[in-house]
Amino acid sequence: MSTLKFISAGAGSGKTYTLTKILGDELQKGSVQPGGVIATTFTVKAATELRERVRQHLLGNGLFDLANAMGQARIGTVNGVCGELLERFAFENGLAPTLQVVDEDQAKVLMQKTVDDVLSGETVDEMIGLSWRLGIEAWRADLRKLVMEVRANRIDPSTLPAMAIRNAESLLDKFAKPYAEDLSAQLMAAIETALEDLKPFLAMEKVTNKTKKYYQDVLNFRRALRSSRAPWSEWIKFSKNDPGKKAMTPAIEDAAKLAGMCTAHPMLHADIRSYLKTLFETCASIIENYQARKKELGVVDFTDQEALFLEMLDNPDVAAVLSDELDLLLVDEFQDTSPMQLALFLKLSTFAKQCYFVGDIKQAIYGFRGSSPELMQRLLVAFPEIGGDVRILDKSWRSRPPLVHLVNAVFKHAFEESLKETEAVLTPQRKEVTSSPAFANWVLEGANVGERFEALAGGVRALVDSAMSVPDSGSAVRPVRYGDIAILTRTNDGVDAVASSLRCAGIPVATASAGLLKTPEAALALACLRRVSDKSDTLATAEIISLAECAEPEEWLTNRLHYLRQEGEPKAWLEEGPEAHHLLVRIAALRDRLEVFTPHEMLRLLVTECDLPALVMQWCGNAEMVRLRLANLEALINLAEQYQLTCRSLRETVTIAGFLAWLDEVEEAETDALATPALDAVTVMTCHKAKGLEWPVVILAELEKSIRSGVWSISTFSEGDFRADNPLAGRCIHYWLWPFGKQSTGIDVLETIEASEEYKKSLAAAVEEGKRLLYVAMTRPRDMLVLAHNPKARSTTPWLRTLGADWLIPGEKPETPLVLPDGTSIPSEARLLVAEEPAEQEDGQKTLFWFQPANGRSEYPPLFVSPSGVEGRETTIVCQENIGTPMHVKPGQLDWNVAGDALHACLAASFTDVSAPLEQEEIQVILAAFGVGDALSASEVKAQTAALHDWVRSRWPQGIVRAEVPVSCGNGDGQILQGWIDLLVETPDGYVIIDHKSSMGSAGRLQEIAEAYSGQLDAYSSAVAVATGKKVSERWLFLPVIGVLISVV
């Protein structure tokens, strides 16, 4: 094994520069060859950047050959590199030389189809019943998560039933022992008694609504209990319900006490066991069927690529080749690798002569995507034992000095239990060019989240209005713009809420949040698509009129009713007749292209033909909104292309109906991302998505979000000691389910669970991940960091308080400047922001300039034309020769176009090798393939073919004969002539063109035939002259059916 080198690269510490230098220097020294490099990155963009930077480094040092050879280096994402190597070693591993890979979206569709096939009606009914009683809202999501974790950790599906039992028993150990008697029957009896005892209270003169409601709640619970469908959360809720009057408590306390004993109910224990057993067993079945389905389709997904590659590395032949060739293994963003990728990299490192793992454990925030920070921590702990060497990049090149000092002060304390101070602290390298605040505390006043985010929007506007200076190129400064600002939230819901508040305040926003299909521009385009595909879809007509004409429902509905009263054809409303709408007429004109256009082509055509961009622009008051709406239209068209790629991978038919149904799934999954064109707009995204990005100003919101233990979610862990030779050894699934829905207080078993080692360990891991997420977020700004606080949660801000840096949280009178624990002062400010009534809309509306619309559509001739379609002219037959014997065509139904194609095929085949004439049997096969074997005689065709050969050979004995010669040239009218010359003979005097025609007729029709095809011969002659620079000396038409050759001028 080579010496492993781990480079700890904190945020902004020059990681990409270091990677470039390592690779460039090793190539320059000659210790590494381009073809011996494997470098993996997290994204395709990062891979492209690394390759080009190394190439520029080599070019700058005059190493042009090495720079040109960089294409040989395997630099890409993990899956991209795996795919390349799998193809290279396909033969050694019994794989197809080209594996068709389905991307993540296509794999999700394929997985969903597998899940639907595996889940029987009985299983679905069982899971619905169990999840209802256990208060689990998304058991299918649990199933998908479980499948992902099992595959990503290479866990044997056959071990899942045992894991289900182990998870159930470890959870139920925290519950009270099962109650021996029939708790449901006892509770039912107690409720019946309680209902009788409560009746006097309902007969009183004054009965409060609370009392009535409580009595109704008891009746509802009794009904659910009788049907055995009462959720366990209802038992808990019933045990805690307040009857409203103290005098009523004795009547209900026995029943409430029994309900509170549900944690010992044998049926609850049985439900927990059954849920986990069914879930894990179904997961194993899904994985087995998913593999079989992919094998049947001949496709693999990304996880398959990694698993196959990992297996391949155990092949001695592959290992020998890699040991010989692999000079350098370079892994970027090492902290984000999945468990299987970790196993893969450690295995590859045994073959590499040099190995660098580059990453930052402080930025390991993608546990929800399958990475394992816990496994990575265990590796780093074991690094010295396996001969690893750690190097730390200790300089910050991104942020200004005050921000670096601030982050150092926060995180050297936050990570003191897991990292050395040298691993958490950076030395600033940037020079200060502005005195503006580097840090700000914004306190958001408001009665609810909406009002607080409105206050946040006001703060953003005030920041831009203040013209605070930020560094520009070099040492210059400029006023801050909206495009310099990013607002980072913890949740996707937070992104939507912040973006909505900014838009309401007239502030331009760029966010990749879902919602494309809810935009009016997407609705209009899809209504046009539905209308063109289904004439009876008059709802699409109504949507088109509403959006295109901004018509109110009353207006188009009145029109519709009037039309029907006039006995108009319902389907043709506004498409035909005197009131026809021009847009619907255009759509109807495109309907005849449905059979030949894909959804992507039809959608693009509709956007163009119906001039949807012009309609969409009429809704916009400024150029930024125009760009956004037009980008959304393009994003919708791209979705159509994505649908077609998915269908191609899954071997499914592409249809417009299928596309529309697929869009419903996309919208439900919230993957219909809005377009993000380049605008001077505030970026709003989650902290997770911000990783790897930077902005001059970053505002952190949702700091009051709670940190929750992951004990109630599906996760993986390792049993036993870490093994570098097999990091996947002992990987297990943890899944405890909370069976009481949203009930989370006053439950004894919860206190027991929260005191358990499993819960404490899971909570500690969640706290550490919260710290790492804050590290990522707080290292995104170059010039200013803003913390947006909720004052109502000011004393209990769990996420921010995980850092143990209470001096960051503003008190009643925030200090400015901010003083760090070591006494360093940071230029800062503090603001109290209050939501204000929206001012008169100054939303950037400007005078927009429009192009004059076209006065109708211009008609153009087709770009490509066939020479056979060129109009003929008067011509002269200068020579006529009879060759061979006229053919006898048998009577019957004969398509002369097909017969002509068959004769052309026979004649062309005969000239492929003039030294080996076609046999009669071969001609018969050709004629039969065209379906004219009974109408044309193979022997006669053979005779005419031989006669033509003899004639050509006797006339031009030194000529070079070529059959079926492709020609293409312009015709002077902007069109391109494309065709094939049947026979072209090159002679010293020029070229001779011979064109075969299957025409029948007497000698009296030869002049007519010559004139009909003279245009085609002219086109061929012109093309040959242009292409070769030599003239065409003769032009002949060969009529094999009547045995005649005519020369035409």
N, C-alpha and C positions, 0 to 999 in steps of 0.2 A: 504494500500500500504506500502511496505517496504521502508526504507530509501534508496533512490537512491544514489549511490556513483559513481562519474565520476573521473577516474584516467587519468590525462593529462600526457601522456607518449611521450616526445620528442624523436627525433631520437637517438638511442644508449643509452637510459636512463635505460635499464634493464627491459623492459616491460614483456618479457617472464618469466624472473626470478620472477617478482612481481606476475604475474598470477599463476605461479607454487606455490609460497609461500602462496598466499591467499587460493587457493584450498587445498593444502597440510595441512596447519595449521588448517583450518576449519574441515577437515576430521579427523585430529588427535585429535582435541578437542571434537569431537563427536557431534558438533552442526549441522553437515551436514553428510548425508549418501550418499554413492556413487550413489544409485538409485534416489536420490533427486537432482542430479546435471544436469543442462543444461548449456553447454558452447559452444558458437559458435565462429568459426574462419573464416578467409577469404579463406583459402585453406585447402585441405585435409592434405597436408604435415604439416601445422601448427598445425592442430588438433592432428595428430599422435605424433608430438613432445611434445605437451602439455600433452597428456595422459601419455607418457612414462616418462617425467620428473617428473610428480606427482607420478607415480608408483615408480620411483627410490627414490624420497624423502621419501615415506612411508617405502620402504624397508630399507633405511638407518636408519630409526628410529625403525626398528624391527616390524613394523605393517604389518605383512605378510598377514593377513586375509583381511585387507583393500586394500592392494596392489592387491591381487587376485580379489577383488570385483570391481576394477576400470572398468572392462568391462561393469558394469551396468550403469555407468555414460554416459549420452548422450553428447558426445563431438564430434563435427563435424562441417561441413559447415552449414549455415542456412538451405539450402535445404535438407541436410542429416538429420538434426534434425527434420525438418518439416515432412519429409517422415516417420521417425520412429513414431512420435506421431500421424500422420494421420492413420497409420496402427493400432496403439494401440487403437484409439478411432473410428475405422471404423464403428463399429456396431452402436454406439451412433449417428453417423452422416449420416448413410445410404450410406456409401461408400463401395467399394469393399475392402476386407481385404488386398489384395495386389495390389497396384497401379503400373502400368507399367509407368516408368518415362523416357521420352526422353530427352537426353542431349541437350546442346545448338546447336551443329551442326545438330543433327537430327531435332530439332525444326525449324531450319532455312529452312531445306528442306521441311518440312511439311508446314511451312508458305508460302514458295514460290509456292508450289502447290495450296494452297488456294488462293493466290493472282492471279495466272494464271486462276483459275476457276472463280473468282469474276469479273475480268476485262473483260468486254465484248468488242467486236470490236469497238463499238460506243464510249465507254468510253476511250479506248486506243487512238482512232483517235482524240478525243477531247483533251486529255491530251498532245498528241504529238504536236498538233497545238498550244495549249496554251503555252506549255513550249518552243516551238520554238520562238514564238513572244515575250515571256517574258525573253528569254535568260537563262532559267533554264536547266542545262545540265543533271541533274539526278533526275527527278521527282519520279522515283521508289524508290530511296534512301530516298527522303523526306517522301514517303508513309510508308516505313519500320520504319523510325525513329519515325514518328507520332504514328504508331501502338504500338511501344515499350513504348513510353512515356505514352500513354493512359492506357496501361495495368499496367505498373509499378506504376502509381499513382492512380490506381483504379478509374479512371474517367468513369462515366456512358457514354457509346457510344451514347446514345440518346441525350446527350447534345452537341455533336460535331457540328451539323449544326449551332446551335446558336453561338458557339465559332468561327466558320468560319466567320460568319457575323461580329462578334465583332472585330476580327483581321483585316478584310478587312476595316471596317469603321475607326478603330483607325489609320491604315496606311494611308488611303486616306484623313484623316483629315489634313495630312501634305502636301498634293498635292494641286495644284491650283484647284479652282472650275471648273467643266466641262465646256468646251467651247460650247457656244450655237450654233454656226454655224458649217457647214461641213468643218472641218479642213483638212481632206484628199483631198477633192475636191479643196479647195483653194491652198493646197500645190502642187497638180498635175498641176493646171493651172500655178502656179508660176514657176514650173520646166520646163514646155513647153516653157514659155517665156524665161527663163534662157538659155535653150539649143539653142534657136535662137540667143540670144545675145552673146553666146559663140562661135558660128561658125566662126565669123571673126578672132578670135584668133587662131583657128585651121588652117585657110587659110594663115597665115603668113609664111614667108620664113623659119624662124627658130622657130620651135615649140619644147619646151622642153618635155622630157619624163614625167615630173611631170604634165604638162598641159594635155598631152594625157591621162595620168592615171586618172586625176581628171575628165575629160570629160567622160571617160568610167565608172567611179564610179557613176556619175550622171545618166547615162543611166541605169546602173544596179539597182540603187535605184528606178528609175521610173518604171522599169519592176516589181520589187517586190511590189511596191506600187499599181500598177494596179491589181495584183493578190491578194491583201489584205493579203499577206504573209510577208510583211516587218517587221522584228523584231524591237521592239521599240529601241533597241540599235543602229540600223541603222539610225533611226531618229536623235538620239543624235549625232552620228558620222557625219552625213551629216551636221548638224547645226554647227559643229566645223571644218569641213574640210577646209584646206587651198588650194585655187585654184592655188597658185604658183606665181601669178602675181597680184600686187595691182590693176592694171587696170581692172582685171577680177572681182574684188570684187563687184562693183555695179551691175553687171549682175546677181549675185547669192545671194545677201544679203537678198532680200525679201523671197526667198525660204528657205534660211538658218534660218531666223527668225521664219518662220512658223514651220519649223521642230523642232526648239528648244521649241516650245509651246506644244510639245506632252504630257508633264506632265498634261495638261488640257484636253487631248483628251478623249471624253466619251468612246471610244473603249478601251483605255488603262485601264480606271477604270473598265469597264465591264470585261476585261480579268483578272484583279486581283481578282475581286469578283468571277468570274467563276472558276478560278484555285483553290482558297481556298475552295469554296463550293464543288466542285467535289472531291478534295483531302480529305476533312474531311468526306464527306458522304461515299466515298469509304472506308475510314478507318473504319467507323462504320460497314459497311457491311462485311469487311474482318474479323473483330474481331468476329462478330456473326457467320460467316461461319467457322472460325478457331475453335471456341468452338465446333460447331456441328461436324466437321471432327474428332476432338480428341475424342469426345464422341463415335462416330461411331467406331473408332479404339480401344477404351478402353485405352487411354493413357493420361497422363498429362505432362505438362512441368514445369520448375522450378517456373515460375510466378504463375501457377495454384496451385502448392504446397503451396506457401505463402498465396495466396488468400483463399484457402480452410482452411488452418490452422487458419487464422485470423477470418474467419467465425465460425470455430469450437470453438474458445475461448469464443464465446457468448452463447454456449450451457451450461445451468446450471449444468448438470451432469459432463461435462468435467471441468468446472470451480471449482466444488466442489472437484474433485479428485486432480487437480493441486494445489489448495489451501492447501490441506492436505499433498501432497507429495513433492512439489517443495521447497527445502531448499535453493538452491543457483542458481541464474541466473548470468552467466558471459558472457559478450559480448566483443570480441576482435575486433580491427580495427573498432571501432564504427563509426568513421568519414566516412567510406566508405559504410555505409548501405544505401539501397534505401529507398524511402519514405514508401513503403509498409512494408519493414522490420522494419523501425522505429516504425510504428504503431503496428506491431506485438510485438516488444520488450517492448514497453511501456505498452501494454496490459498484457504481461506475467509478467512484474514487479509487477503488482497488486496482483499476486498470490504468488510470491516468498517471502520467509522470509528474504533473503539477495539478494541484486542486485548490481552488479558492471558493469559499462560501461567503457571500457578501449580504449583509442584512442588518437589521436592528430589532432586537427582541422587544424594545420599547414600543415598536410600531406593529406588533402582532395583534391585529384587531379583526382578522377574518375567520374567527372560529366558527361563525355561522355558515361559512362557505365550505367548511371541511378541513381547514388547517387546524393544527393542534399545538397551541402555545405550550401546553403541559409537556408534550413530547419533545418540543424544541428546547425547553428549559432543561429537561433531563439529559438531552444530548450535550448541551453546553457545559453542564456540570461534569459530564463524563469526558469532555473534550481532552483534558490533559492526559487522561488514562489511555486514550487511543492515539496519543502522539500528536494531538492537534496544537496549533499555535494561534494565538489571538492577537490581532492588531487593532488598535482603536484609531479612528479618524477623529481628532480632537478639536478641529477648527470649524467654526460656523461661517459660511460664506453667504448665507441667505439674508438673515435678519440684521437689523441695526443693533449696535451694542446694548442699549437699554433693554431691548426685548430678549436678547441672549441671556443677559444677567437675570432677568425676571424668570425665564424658563429654567435656568440653572438652579435658582433659589427654590423654586417650587419642586422640581423633580429629583434633585439630589436627596431631598428628604422623603419624597413620595416613594422612591425606589430603593431606599437605603437597606431594606431587608433582602432584596433580591439582586442588586447590582452594586458594584463598587462605585465610589464617587467619580472616578476617572471615566466610567462608562456612561455616566449621566450628565456630565458637564462638558460644555464646549467653550472654546475661546473665540470671541468675536473677531472678525477680520475686516468687516466693513467700516468705513469712515463715516462719521456723522456729517450730514450735509444739510440737516434741518433741525430746528429747535421745537418742532411741533410735538404734541404728546405722543408717547410710544404706547401708552396704556390708558384705558378709560373704563370706569364703572358706570353703566347706565342702569338706573333703577326705573323699572317700568310700572307705573301706576295704572290700575284698572281693575274693574270688578270681575272680569273674566279674561280668558285667554285672548279672545278677539280684541278687547280693548287694549290689552297690554301689547299686542302685536301692532295695533294701530299707533300706539305710542312709539314703538320701535321704528315704524315707518317714518314718523315725524322726526325721530332722531337721525335717520339716514338722510332725509332731506336737509335737515339743519347742518349736518356734517358737510354735505356737498356745497350748500350755500355759504358755508364759512370759508370756502376756498383754501382749506388746509393744504399746505404744501407737501408733496411727496416727491421723492427723487425721480428724475427722468434719466435720460442717457447721460453717462459721464457724471459730472458734478452738478448738472443743472437740476432745477426743481420746477414743478408745475402744480396747478391746483388739482385737487383730487376730483375724480369723475365717478359717475355711477359704476362704470365698468371696472373700477379699481377695488370695488367692495364685494366681499362675499359674506353671506350670513349662513352659518353652519348650525344645523339642528341635530338632535339625537335620533329623531324618528322621521319617517316619511310623512306622517300626518302633520308634523311640525313644518316640514317643507311646504306642504300645500297651504297651511294656515298663514305662514309668513308671506308666501308669494301672493296669496289673495289680498292680504292687507296692503302690501306694496302696490299692487295693481289698483286697488281702490283709492290709494293716495296719488295715483297718476305717476308712479315711479316705474320705469321700465325694468322688467324682470327676465332673467334667463334661468330656466330650471328644467331639468330633465324628468320632471314628474310625469306620471301617467295622466291621461285625459285627452289624447289626440282625437279619439273617435267621438268625443263630446263637443268638439269645436264646431262652429257653424260651417266652416269651410269643408271639413271632412263630411259633415252631414249632407251638404249640398252635392258634393262629388259622388257620394255613395247613393244618394237618391237618384242621380242621373244613371248610375250603373244599374240600379234595380229597375229603373224604368226601361232602359234599353234591353234588359234581359227578360222582362216580363211585362207585356203590354197591359195585362190586367191589373198591375200594381198602381192603382190610382192614388193610393196613399203617398207613393213616391211623387206623383204629380203634384199633390197638395204641398208636399215639403219643398219641391222645386219652386213653385209659385210663391210660397211664403218667404223663402230665403232670397230668391232672385229679385222679386218685386217688393220685398218687405211688406207683403200683404197680410193684413190681420185675418185670423180665422173666420171672422164673420163675413169678410169680403169673399174669400174663395169658396166658403161653404154655401153662401147665397148663390154664387155663380153655378156651383155644382147642382144644387137643387133645381134651379131654373133650367139648366141643361137637361136634367132627367125629366122634368115636366114636359119639355119639348120633344120627348121620346128620342133623345139622342143615344147613340151607342155608348153604354157606360164606359167601356174600355178606351174609347176614343176621345174622352173629355179633354178639351184644350189641345188635342193633337191633330184634329181634323176640323174642317168647317171654317166659317168666317171668323170665329173667335179664337182660332188656333194660336197658341203662343209660339213665338219663333224658336224658343229654346227647345220645346217639346217636338217641334217639327224637325229640328236638326237631329235630335236624339232618335226619332223614328227612322230617319234616313240612314242611320248607322246600324239598324237592327239586322240588315241582311249580311253584316260582317261577323255576326256572332259565331258562326260555324268555323271561322278561320282565325279568329283573334283570341288570344289568351286574356285572362282578367287583367294582367298587367298592361298589355297592349291596348285593350279596350278602355281601361281607365285613363291611360295617357291620352288616347285619342279623344275621349269625352272632354277632358280638361282643355284640350286644344280647340276642338271643334265648337264647343259651347262657350269658349272664351271665359272660362271660370276665373282666371286671374283678374280679368277686368272687373268682373262682378264682385270678387272678394275685395279688391282694392277700394271699391266704393264704400265699404263699411269702415274704412280706416281713416283716422284723423291725423296720422303722422307717419313718417317714413319707417320708423321702427316697427310699428304695427303691420305695415305693408309687408316688410321683410319676414316678419314672424308668420303671418298668415300664408304667404307664398311658400315658405319653408315647410309649413304644416301640410300643404298640398303635396309637396315633393315627398315628405315623409310617408304620407298615405300611399303614394305610388310605390315607394320602396317596400312597404308592407306587402303589396301585391306580389312584388318580385320575391320577397322572402317566403310567401305562401307557396309559390310555384317551386322554389328550391326544396321546400319541405316535402311537397308532393313527389318531386322527382326522387328524392332520397328514399321515400317510403313506398315508391312504386304505386302511387295513387293517381287517379285521373284529376286533371286540373279543370275546374268549372267555376263559373261565376257564383253559382249557388254555394259551392263548397268554400269559396273565398269568403263569402258573406258569413257563413256559419263559423269559419275559422276566426273571423274578426270578433265574433261574439265571445269566443274563448279567450282571445287576446285581451279584450276589454275586461272580462271577468278576472283574468289573471293580473290585470293592471300592468301590462307590459306594452301598452300603447303610448310610448313616451312622446311628449310634445317635442317639437323641433327646437333646437337651440342655435339660431343663427348668430352670427357675429354682430352683436349690438353693444352700444354703450349702455349696458344694463347691469343691475345688481344680480350677482350669481347667488342662487339659493340652493343648497344641497345638504345632504347628511354628512356628518363627520367621516363616516366610512368612505363615501364616494370622493371626499376631498383629499384622500391620501395621495401623495405624489404631486399635488398641485400647490400653487402659492398665489397670493394676492398682496397688494400694498396694504389693504385694510381688511381685517377679518373680525366679524362679530359672532360671538358664541351665544346661542339662545338655548332655551329648555334646560338650563343648568339645574333646575329644581327637580328634574326627573329622578325617580328612585332607582337605586341599584337593587336588583332582585336576584335571589339565589337561583341558580340553574338546576336545582335539585328536581324541579318538576318538568324538566325538558329532557329530550333524548340527547345523550352525549356518549362519548367513548373514553375509556381509560385503559391504562396498561397495568396488568398484574405482574408482580415480580420486578427484578432489576432490569435496567435498560441494557439492551444488547445492540451494539453498533453493527454487528453482522446480521441482525434480524430485528430491526426496530418494531416490526409489526407483531412480534411474538407476544402472546398474552393479551391481545387487544379484546376488550369486552364492551358490551353495550350496557349503559345505565339508563333506566327509565322508571321513574316513580310517577304515578299519576295522582293528582289531587281529586278525590271523588266527591267533593262538596261544592263544585261550581264556583260561584262568586262569594260563597260564605267563607269568611277567613278570620272571624273573631269569635271568642268564647267557645273554642273547640279544644278540649284537653289534648287530643292527639297531636294537634299542631305544636303545642308547647314541647311535647316529647320529641317530635321530629326536629324542631329547631334547635334542640339541645344535642342532637345526634352529631357524630363526627362527619357523616356524609353531608349533612346540611351545612355545617360550619366550613367544610372544605369547599363545597360548591359556592357558598357565599363569598369566601375569600378569593376564589378564582374570579367571580363576577366583579368584585371590588378591584382586583388587579387589572381586569380587562377595562373597567371604567377608567382607571388611571391611564392605561395605554391609549385609550381613545381620546382622553383629554390632552395627552402629550401630542398626539397627531394633530388635534385641532389647534392647540396653542402654538404649534411650530409652523403653521401655514402662513402667517402674516410676515411681510418683509418690513413694514414700517409702523403699523399700529394694531394693537389687540384690544378689542372691546368685549367686556363681559356684561351681558344683559341679564339683570336679576329681577326675580319676582319678589317684591317686598313682603308679600304675605308668607313666603317661604324662606324669608331672609335668614331666619334662625335655624332652619332645618332644610338645607340644600344638600341632599344626600350625594348627588353625583359630584358636585364641586367639592364637598367636604371629604370625599375619599382621599383627596390630596393632603389633608392635614395642614392646609395653608389658610387658616382662618383670617390671616392678615390681608388676603385678597378680597374678602367679602366686606362690602362697605357697611360701616356702622351708621349711627344717627347723623354724625358729621364726618363724612369721609375725608381722609387726609389727602392733600395734594401738595407737593408731589408724593407719590407712593414711596414709602421707605421699606426696603427689603430687610430681612432679619439680620443681615451683616452690616446694616447701616447705610448701604448704597441707596441713593435717591434716584427714582425713575420719573422722568417728565410724564405727568399724568393729569387726568381731569376726571371729574365726577358730575353726572347730570341726573336730574330727576325729570323723567319724561312722562307727560300726561297726554292721553288721547284727546285730540281736539276735534271739534266739528269740522268736517271737510270744507276747505275753503273753495272759493269759486274755481271751477276746474281749470287749472293751468297744467293740462296734461300734455304739454308739448305739441298742441295742434299747430300745424304750419300750413302755409300755402303749398299745395301739391300740384305738380305739373303732369298733365296727361297727354298721351299721344292721341292724335286724331284717329278715330276708328276707321278701319278699311271700308270702302264703299262696295261691299260684296266680296265674294270669294273669287280669286283668280284661278282659271283652269290652266293646267300645264300638261303637256304631253308626257307619256311615261318616260322614265329615265333610260330604261333598257328596252331595246327593240330587237326583234329577230330579223335577220336578212330575208327570210322567207316572207315576211310581211311587207317588204318594200314593194311599192307599186311598180308594175311593169311598164314597158314602153314599146313603141314600134321598133322592130329589129329585123335583121336579115339572116336567113339561114344560108351560110356560104358553102356548106358541105353536108352531105348525108351519106352515112354508110350503114349497110345492113350487116349485122354480125350474129352468129349463132342462129338459133331457130326460135320463132315465136313460141311463147308458152301457152299451154292450154289450162285455163282456169276453170275448175269444176263449178257448175252452177250451185247456187245456194246463197245463204246469207253470209256475205263477206264484207267486213269493214276494211275498206281500202287503205285507211290510215294505218291500221294494224298490219295489214299485208305489206305496206310500204316499209314499216319499221322492221318487219321480219326480213325483207329482202336487203335492206341496208345493213342489218346485222350480219347476214351471211356474206355479203360482199366485203364488209369491213374486216370480218374474221379471216377471210381468204387472203388478205394482204398483210396480215401480221407476220407471216413467214412464207414468202413466195416459194421457198424451196420445199415446203411441205404443204401441198394443196389439200383443201378440205375434202374429207371423205363424205360419201353420200349419207352415211349414218350420222355424221356430225351435223350435216345440214338438216337432217330429219329431226334431230333433237332440238335445234334452234327453232325450226318451224313449229314444232309441237309446243315449245315453251310460249310462243306467241299465240297459240290456239288456231293456227292456219295450216296445220299439217295435212288436213283432209282436202283443203281447197287448192293448195299449191303442191306440185310434184317436186320432190327432193332431187330427182334425177335431172329434171329440166333446169332447176335452179343451178345445179352443179355444172350443167352444160353451158349456161349463159355466163356463169362466173369464169369458167375456163376460157370461153371465147373472149371475154373482156381482157383477161390476163394476156392472151396471145396477141390481141390487137394493140394493147399498150406496149408490149415488148417489141413488136415488129415496127411500131411507129417511132418509139423513142428508146432504142436499144441501150443508150447510155444514161437514160433518165433515172433520177432518184424518186421512187414512188413512196408517198406517205398517205395513209388512210386516216380519216376522221381527225383532221387538223383543226384545233380550236383557233378561232379568230375573235378579236375584240378591238374596236376602234371607234372614234367619234365620227359623227356624220355631218358635222357643221351646224347642226341645230341644237347643240347641247345634249344630244342623246348619245347613248353608247350602243353600238351594234355588237351583238354577241351571237355566235353560231359555230358550226363545225363544217368544214369543207370535206365532202365525202372522199375525194381523191385529189391529191395535189402532186403534180409531176414537175420536178425541177430539171430544166434542160439548159444547155448553153445559151439558147436564144431567149430564155425567160421561163416563167412558170406556166403550166397548163392546169386549168381547173376542169374537173369532171364531176358533175353533180348527177346523182341517181334519182330518177323519177319513176314511180310505179304506175304512171298514167297508161291508160289503154286508149286505143283509137286508131283510125285509119291514117294513111299518109296525108290525107287532106287536113288533118287536125294538127299537123306538126307546127305550122306557122302560129297557130293559136297557142300551143304549148310553149313555144319559144318566147313569144311575147309575154306570156303569163309569168315566166320565171326569169326574164331578162333583168328585172330589178334586183333579184337575189344575186345573180351572177355579177352585176355591177358592184354590189356591196362587197362581195368576196374579193373582186379584183382590186377595189380601192384599199381594202384592208391589207392584202398581200403586198401591194405596192408601198404602202406606208411602212409596214413592218420590215420589209426586206430591202427596199430601195430598188428593186428590180421590177420590170414590167411583167404583165400577164400577156403572153403571146397568143394563147388560144383558150377558148371556153367551150366546153362540150356538155351536152345533156345526154345521159345514157338512159334509155327506156328498155329495160330488160324484158318486160312482158311482151313487147312487140318486136324485140331484137333490132333496135335502131339506135344509132348515135347521130346527133346533129350538132354542127359547129355554129355558134351564134356570135354575131358581132353587135 
